Amino acid sequence: MRTALALCLALLLLAPLQGDITPVDDAPPLQEQSSNETIITVDSTNLRFSPSSVTVEEGETVRFFWSGQALPHNAVEANGVFDSGEPERNVDYAFTFEIGMNGTYDFVCEPHAAFGMVGQIIVNPAPMPPPTNQSDNESNMSQEEAMDTPALPVAMALATVVLAAAVQSRRD
């Protein structure tokens, strides 16, 4: 009898600790990495960007990369939007065009602008995501809400009460 009472008490105390039966993923979402990185280098003449003109979309990255050049270079946007820094022979600089930055960006290599070392980046607006069906979202939410109910603790608490009532009625 005492064993049954102790079991009922243990079940009653442990029921709220069971949580719901929905799996939980505590891991942070993976960052989406854009495979659309455009690389601009210095050509073999050492006085031209290659390619000198590129077209990207908002959210994409342009990387200025050169190594072991005979002359030091940099890439500076005309309005100061991006600047790779002081002219150097080895540069690895990336700039991401965020949403809302669509337009045309002209850039130069400061020490060699007079020699025509200029470039242009055209940034197109990011494509619009496809529209979602409102009724699908509502049904998905109701399914998620239905799965997020504390079914196990409620069932255990109810079973504990029934078991305790049965033990008590046997006792009387």
Buried (B, 14 or more C-beta within 10 A) or exposed (E): EEEBBEBBEEBBEEBEEBEBEEEEEEEEEEEEEEEEEBBBBBEEEBBBBEBBEBEBBBBBBBBBBBEEBEBBBBBBBEEEBBBBEEBBEEBEBBBBBEEEBBBEBEBBBBBBEEEEBBBBBEBEEBEEEEEEEEEEEEEEEEEEEEEEEBBEBBEBBEBBEEBBEEBEEEEE
